[in-house]
Amino acid sequence: MLYVLYRCNIQGCIISSDASVGEKSDLKDCIVGPAQSLPANSKYTNESLVAAEEMLEI
């Protein structure tokens, strides 16, 4: 497991146990899938950050 959550603002997100979130990132209502690596100072709102093969059709 790798967690990099230094000074991040994370609200209402689901983050996979092996995802990496760069420092000072801002995530709101997002899904971060396995093996995803978000760069430092990134900002995401209402997004699904997963690989194409992990997407589900509802």
HELIX and SHEET records of a PDB file:
HELIX    1   1 ALA A   52  GLU A   54  5                                   3    
SHEET    1   A 3 ASN A   9  GLN A  11  0                                        
SHEET    2   A 3 ASP A  26  LYS A  28  1                                        
SHEET    3   A 3 LYS A  43  THR A  45  1                                        
SHEET    1   B 3 ILE A  14  ILE A  15  0                                        
SHEET    2   B 3 ILE A  31  VAL A  32  1                                        
SHEET    3   B 3 SER A  48  LEU A  49  1                                        
SHEET    1   C 2 SER A  20  VAL A  21  0                                        
SHEET    2   C 2 SER A  37  LEU A  38  1                                        
END                                                                             
